[in-house]
């Protein structure tokens, strides 16, 4: 079946209404609400949407709602959607409200059913799955496993990406679970992979994700040792990681370097509440819970995969703590923490971006009590010390190696 050469006017009008919320789209160097991959995926799916049935369309990894609203404009009755990042979910629902008001897409927000998990609620009976290819092969593997396990036997997967970010390994991941995988022609430097025919063994295969590992790194174990005099270091720390989580089941270099400074962190008497901001798999939250056993520990991340990983990692190590999903810690109460640990991201998908880091610095100041401390590790070339001093308070250089710097900032 050959897809149409162009999208219907109803779809192009819907796409034209989108903004890269919360950005207004006017910055020349800012994100775009609709890219060539979105348009390609919608073009390829135009003839498949009608045959998918009332609940047959699922969208994964939509950034600002282009895929979700595009398939609604193509005639889908409802769309089930999963966004790993909470800001992408908010942007999609924001644009759905705008589309409802500006275009002939009545009740658009109520026609989108969002889910935090790649499970049966999201994928049961799905006949058409659209996704922007993730950067991580682990994330693609977990997505493909879930689709093959829960979707309909005749499901079609359309996975698109920019040519410069696509690899042959992505084809292989899909081919492990589908009998036919082909690539579309490239358009505007984007291409889509089309997967059909779920392999019978993929229905019941033991999933590779979440992955689990047992870490015995000396810096990790030393930092996780309680501060009282007769304390002994744990023999290991277990980590659980979903496919889309930074560093997977490993201990990344930046976090390890931050852990090497644990001997200079505040004493247990000064820490009633501690936060792992941007928690990833939750390793720092485990360290905080072990090092300060009488303290309350909170972990937060914008990623659904990270939140699920952190909860599982805390449970695997017998550490109590709250784990929540929020945009750069927006879910943290004001003046609620004595110590915040932070290893901020410096990528947004494939692009280098420091926006999240600066917003996290502001969150740290807001959430710290007076006298509370932010301990931050970052790539040295980013030179965050001045920004930390302005955003949080007096900041001192604690340690530096060939790649990373650790600073201590104190809220006045």
C-alpha positions as semicolon CSV with decimal commas, in nm:
position;residue;x (nm);y (nm);z (nm)
1;X;0,000;0,000;0,000
2;X;0,160;0,325;-0,113
3;X;0,118;0,617;0,128
4;X;-0,013;0,949;-0,003
5;X;0,242;1,195;-0,134
6;X;0,115;1,473;0,092
7;X;-0,082;1,508;0,413
8;X;-0,447;1,621;0,401
9;X;-0,515;1,990;0,475
10;X;-0,679;1,899;0,807
11;X;-0,352;1,749;0,923
12;X;-0,128;2,027;0,794
13;X;-0,355;2,282;0,964
14;X;-0,333;2,088;1,290
15;X;0,046;2,073;1,269
16;X;0,067;2,444;1,189
17;X;-0,113;2,521;1,517
18;X;0,150;2,353;1,737
19;X;0,411;2,533;1,944
20;X;0,718;2,387;2,120
21;X;0,558;2,463;2,456
22;X;0,661;2,610;2,697
23;X;0,874;2,784;2,433
24;X;0,665;3,004;2,201
25;X;0,859;2,895;1,893
26;X;0,998;3,238;1,810
27;X;1,359;3,178;1,915
28;X;1,573;3,117;1,604
29;X;1,781;2,858;1,795
30;X;1,489;2,708;1,986
31;X;1,313;2,374;1,937
32;X;1,061;2,318;1,660
33;X;0,716;2,178;1,733
34;X;0,701;1,963;1,418
35;X;1,000;1,813;1,241
36;X;1,050;1,619;0,919
37;X;1,029;1,287;1,103
38;X;0,686;1,373;1,243
39;X;0,561;1,456;0,894
40;X;0,709;1,140;0,745
41;X;0,552;0,916;1,009
42;X;0,211;1,077;0,963
43;X;0,235;1,043;0,585
44;X;0,326;0,674;0,617
45;X;0,041;0,613;0,864
46;X;-0,230;0,802;0,674
47;X;-0,382;0,487;0,519
48;X;-0,340;0,277;0,836
49;X;-0,519;0,491;1,092
50;X;-0,872;0,416;0,974
51;X;-0,814;0,040;0,986
52;X;-0,667;0,046;1,335
53;X;-1,004;0,066;1,510
54;X;-1,131;0,287;1,796
55;X;-0,840;0,215;2,036
56;X;-0,587;0,075;1,793
57;X;-0,345;0,369;1,760
58;X;-0,058;0,416;2,006
59;X;0,199;0,698;1,997
60;X;0,533;0,671;2,181
61;X;0,789;0,944;2,238
62;X;0,592;1,236;2,097
63;X;0,776;1,560;2,176
64;X;0,513;1,834;2,141
65;X;0,205;1,648;2,020
66;X;0,264;1,643;1,643
67;X;0,214;1,267;1,612
68;X;-0,072;1,249;1,859
69;X;-0,272;1,536;1,714
70;X;-0,174;1,437;1,362
71;X;-0,337;1,094;1,392
72;X;-0,646;1,251;1,552
73;X;-0,667;1,481;1,250
74;X;-0,626;1,174;1,028
75;X;-0,942;1,032;1,181
76;X;-0,838;0,829;1,486
77;X;-1,116;0,820;1,744
78;X;-0,875;0,806;2,037
79;X;-0,500;0,778;2,084
80;X;-0,312;0,601;2,360
81;X;0,018;0,776;2,432
82;X;0,331;0,725;2,639
83;X;0,577;1,008;2,701
84;X;0,892;0,926;2,890
85;X;0,944;1,289;2,993
86;X;0,674;1,471;3,183
87;X;0,741;1,795;2,994
88;X;0,666;1,624;2,661
89;X;0,341;1,493;2,804
90;X;0,247;1,841;2,927
91;X;0,337;1,993;2,588
92;X;0,120;1,742;2,403
93;X;-0,181;1,811;2,625
94;X;-0,123;2,187;2,601
95;X;-0,121;2,170;2,221
96;X;-0,428;1,946;2,228
97;X;-0,614;2,220;2,414
98;X;-0,500;2,479;2,159
99;X;-0,604;2,254;1,870
100;X;-0,942;2,199;2,029
101;X;-1,000;2,574;2,036
102;X;-0,850;2,664;1,697
103;X;-0,935;2,366;1,475
104;X;-1,203;2,110;1,413
105;X;-1,065;1,869;1,676
106;X;-1,341;1,869;1,940
107;X;-1,252;1,730;2,283
108;X;-0,894;1,663;2,169
109;X;-0,746;1,642;2,523
110;X;-1,008;1,388;2,636
111;X;-0,936;1,172;2,330
112;X;-0,574;1,121;2,443
113;X;-0,518;0,849;2,704
114;X;-0,172;0,880;2,857
115;X;0,013;0,606;3,043
116;X;0,339;0,613;3,239
117;X;0,415;0,246;3,172
118;X;0,495;0,039;2,864
119;X;0,238;-0,220;2,963
120;X;-0,095;-0,373;2,862
121;X;-0,298;-0,064;2,950
122;X;-0,104;0,123;2,683
123;X;-0,050;-0,146;2,422
124;X;-0,312;-0,420;2,453
125;X;-0,465;-0,478;2,110
126;X;-0,271;-0,195;1,941
127;X;-0,266;-0,225;1,561
128;X;-0,061;0,084;1,474
129;X;0,231;0,213;1,681
130;X;0,413;0,534;1,590
131;X;0,733;0,640;1,759
132;X;1,023;0,875;1,725
133;X;1,329;0,650;1,746
134;X;1,502;0,699;2,083
135;X;1,875;0,763;2,104
136;X;1,926;0,463;2,331
137;X;1,918;0,111;2,190
138;X;1,818;-0,005;2,537
139;X;1,509;0,214;2,526
140;X;1,423;0,091;2,177
141;X;1,468;-0,268;2,294
142;X;1,232;-0,220;2,588
143;X;0,973;-0,051;2,366
144;X;0,997;-0,326;2,104
145;X;0,969;-0,597;2,370
146;X;0,652;-0,439;2,508
147;X;0,490;-0,392;2,166
148;X;0,565;-0,751;2,068
149;X;0,428;-0,880;2,398
150;X;0,103;-0,683;2,420
151;X;0,001;-0,544;2,077
152;X;-0,221;-0,720;1,824
153;X;-0,071;-0,989;1,602
154;X;-0,121;-0,767;1,296
155;X;0,036;-0,457;1,453
156;X;0,240;-0,223;1,231
157;X;0,523;-0,031;1,394
158;X;0,639;0,292;1,228
159;X;0,962;0,413;1,390
160;X;1,115;0,728;1,248
161;X;1,430;0,927;1,297
162;X;1,683;1,161;1,143
163;X;1,925;0,983;0,913
164;X;2,229;1,108;1,103
165;X;2,104;0,947;1,425
166;X;1,992;0,612;1,281
167;X;2,205;0,297;1,289
168;X;2,179;-0,052;1,151
169;X;2,148;-0,178;1,508
170;X;1,802;-0,022;1,526
171;X;1,689;-0,248;1,240
172;X;1,837;-0,545;1,425
173;X;1,648;-0,464;1,746
174;X;1,319;-0,459;1,556
175;X;1,410;-0,771;1,356
176;X;1,468;-0,967;1,677
177;X;1,095;-0,942;1,749
178;X;0,930;-0,891;1,408
179;X;0,948;-1,107;1,098
180;X;0,962;-0,820;0,850
181;X;1,149;-0,491;0,888
182;X;1,193;-0,251;0,599
183;X;1,301;0,109;0,559
184;X;1,109;0,378;0,375
185;X;1,268;0,613;0,129
186;X;1,439;0,908;0,294
187;X;1,253;1,240;0,294
188;X;1,401;1,566;0,419
189;X;1,686;1,372;0,585
190;X;1,445;1,148;0,780
191;X;1,355;0,784;0,734
192;X;1,109;0,541;0,892
193;X;1,150;0,175;0,978
194;X;0,836;-0,035;0,926
195;X;0,804;-0,354;1,134
196;X;0,528;-0,614;1,097
197;X;0,466;-0,976;1,192
198;X;0,523;-1,037;1,563
199;X;0,750;-1,336;1,615
200;X;0,561;-1,597;1,824
201;X;0,853;-1,642;2,062
202;X;0,855;-1,265;2,134
203;X;0,516;-1,300;2,302
204;X;0,653;-1,504;2,590
205;X;1,027;-1,428;2,591
206;X;1,180;-1,315;2,920
207;X;1,218;-0,937;2,888
208;X;1,567;-0,789;2,891
209;X;1,439;-0,478;3,071
210;X;1,440;-0,365;3,339
211;X;1,801;-0,479;3,367
212;X;1,965;-0,554;3,702
213;X;2,324;-0,547;3,822
214;X;2,520;-0,568;4,147
215;X;2,784;-0,294;4,188
216;X;3,091;-0,320;4,410
217;X;3,270;0,002;4,313
218;X;3,481;0,120;4,612
219;X;3,375;0,486;4,586
220;X;3,008;0,385;4,577
221;X;3,039;0,155;4,878
222;X;3,241;0,408;5,078
223;X;2,986;0,683;5,014
224;X;2,701;0,448;5,111
225;X;2,858;0,374;5,450
226;X;2,676;0,531;5,749
227;X;2,870;0,813;5,913
228;X;2,885;0,676;6,268
229;X;3,221;0,547;6,388
230;X;3,149;0,173;6,401
231;X;2,980;0,158;6,059
232;X;3,089;-0,094;5,800
233;X;3,065;-0,050;5,425
234;X;2,799;-0,250;5,242
235;X;2,924;-0,539;5,031
236;X;2,735;-0,421;4,725
237;X;2,465;-0,192;4,588
238;X;2,203;-0,330;4,351
239;X;2,080;-0,121;4,060
240;X;1,770;-0,165;3,843
241;X;1,750;0,020;3,511
242;X;1,481;0,052;3,248
243;X;1,601;0,094;2,891
244;X;1,569;0,472;2,870
245;X;1,760;0,551;3,189
246;X;2,093;0,736;3,171
247;X;2,398;0,512;3,236
248;X;2,185;0,198;3,254
249;X;2,301;-0,039;3,527
250;X;2,645;0,120;3,541
251;X;2,801;0,394;3,753
252;X;2,880;0,688;3,528
253;X;3,206;0,877;3,571
254;X;3,046;1,201;3,689
255;X;2,840;1,036;3,962
256;X;3,142;0,834;4,076
257;X;3,348;1,151;4,103
258;X;3,074;1,318;4,309
259;X;3,069;1,013;4,539
260;X;3,445;1,050;4,593
261;X;3,374;1,375;4,781
262;X;3,123;1,217;5,023
263;X;3,364;1,256;5,315
264;X;3,312;1,634;5,290
265;X;2,932;1,627;5,269
266;X;2,738;1,762;5,571
267;X;2,734;1,554;5,889
268;X;2,433;1,337;5,971
269;X;2,331;1,579;6,245
270;X;2,275;1,850;5,981
271;X;2,074;1,640;5,737
272;X;1,711;1,570;5,814
273;X;1,598;1,573;5,451
274;X;1,809;1,488;5,146
275;X;1,725;1,498;4,776
276;X;1,855;1,317;4,469
277;X;1,762;1,574;4,203
278;X;1,744;1,421;3,853
279;X;1,774;1,078;4,010
280;X;1,816;0,849;3,708
281;X;1,839;0,495;3,843
282;X;1,839;0,625;4,201
283;X;2,194;0,530;4,297
284;X;2,252;0,862;4,473
285;X;1,922;0,820;4,659
286;X;2,043;0,481;4,782
287;X;2,370;0,638;4,896
288;X;2,181;0,912;5,082
289;X;1,953;0,658;5,248
290;X;2,246;0,443;5,357
291;X;2,474;0,727;5,462
292;X;2,203;0,917;5,651
293;X;1,978;0,637;5,782
294;X;1,780;0,870;6,010
295;X;1,703;1,117;5,731
296;X;1,414;1,138;5,488
297;X;1,522;1,081;5,127
298;X;1,343;1,207;4,818
299;X;1,429;1,137;4,455
300;X;1,280;1,305;4,151
301;X;1,321;1,293;3,774
302;X;1,125;1,405;3,469
303;X;1,160;1,061;3,308
304;X;0,906;0,785;3,366
305;X;1,180;0,527;3,302
306;X;1,404;0,691;3,562
307;X;1,128;0,708;3,823
308;X;1,042;0,340;3,774
309;X;1,413;0,252;3,790
310;X;1,474;0,455;4,106
311;X;1,177;0,300;4,286
312;X;1,301;-0,047;4,199
313;X;1,661;0,038;4,294
314;X;1,557;0,174;4,635
315;X;1,346;-0,136;4,698
316;X;1,629;-0,369;4,590
317;X;1,856;-0,213;4,852
318;X;1,599;-0,192;5,131
319;X;1,613;0,188;5,137
320;X;1,300;0,385;5,217
321;X;1,238;0,703;5,023
322;X;0,989;0,886;4,807
323;X;1,032;0,889;4,429
324;X;0,829;1,129;4,215
325;X;0,809;1,247;3,855
326;X;0,844;1,619;3,800
327;X;0,996;1,865;3,557
328;X;1,340;1,958;3,697
329;X;1,217;1,901;4,052
330;X;0,904;2,116;4,028
331;X;0,736;1,861;4,255
332;X;0,971;1,936;4,549
333;X;0,828;2,153;4,830
334;X;0,988;2,487;4,910
335;X;1,251;2,495;5,187
336;X;1,224;2,122;5,246
337;X;1,582;1,992;5,208
338;X;1,914;2,022;5,389
339;X;2,120;1,849;5,121
340;X;2,069;1,817;4,745
341;X;2,289;1,605;4,518
342;X;2,285;1,684;4,147
343;X;2,447;1,546;3,833
344;X;2,259;1,756;3,577
345;X;2,204;1,645;3,217
346;X;2,369;1,840;2,938
347;X;2,187;1,676;2,647
348;X;1,828;1,702;2,531
349;X;1,794;1,402;2,301
350;X;2,086;1,435;2,060
351;X;2,145;1,808;2,113
352;X;2,373;1,966;2,371
353;X;2,155;2,175;2,603
354;X;2,218;2,335;2,941
355;X;1,864;2,468;2,992
356;X;1,764;2,185;3,226
357;X;2,075;2,233;3,441
358;X;2,005;2,602;3,499
359;X;1,644;2,528;3,588
360;X;1,762;2,260;3,830
361;X;1,992;2,509;3,999
362;X;1,688;2,732;4,059
363;X;1,497;2,434;4,197
364;X;1,780;2,354;4,433
365;X;1,771;2,705;4,582
366;X;1,394;2,694;4,617
367;X;1,389;2,354;4,782
368;X;1,685;2,408;5,018
369;X;1,641;2,542;5,367
370;X;1,864;2,835;5,469
371;X;2,210;2,691;5,527
372;X;2,133;2,389;5,312
373;X;2,386;2,269;5,056
374;X;2,382;2,170;4,690
375;X;2,661;1,938;4,581
376;X;2,686;1,937;4,203
377;X;2,906;1,753;3,953
378;X;2,933;1,874;3,594
379;X;3,149;1,860;3,286
380;X;3,429;2,109;3,356
381;X;3,404;2,282;3,019
382;X;3,050;2,398;3,106
383;X;3,189;2,631;3,377
384;X;2,878;2,632;3,597
385;X;3,036;2,778;3,910
386;X;2,928;3,136;3,840
387;X;2,577;3,027;3,749
388;X;2,553;2,822;4,068
389;X;2,666;3,116;4,278
390;X;2,401;3,340;4,123
391;X;2,125;3,081;4,138
392;X;2,188;2,916;4,475
393;X;2,442;3,105;4,683
394;X;2,814;3,111;4,769
395;X;2,981;2,833;4,569
396;X;3,321;2,675;4,622
397;X;3,528;2,453;4,398
398;X;3,567;2,116;4,576
399;X;3,738;1,882;4,330
400;X;3,830;1,847;3,965
401;X;3,960;1,566;3,745
402;X;4,037;1,574;3,371
403;X;3,665;1,575;3,283
404;X;3,450;1,678;3,578
405;X;3,421;1,938;3,852
406;X;3,242;1,910;4,189
407;X;3,114;2,223;4,362
408;X;2,943;2,299;4,692
409;X;2,681;2,577;4,700
410;X;2,525;2,701;5,022
411;X;2,190;2,875;5,037
412;X;2,217;3,191;5,251
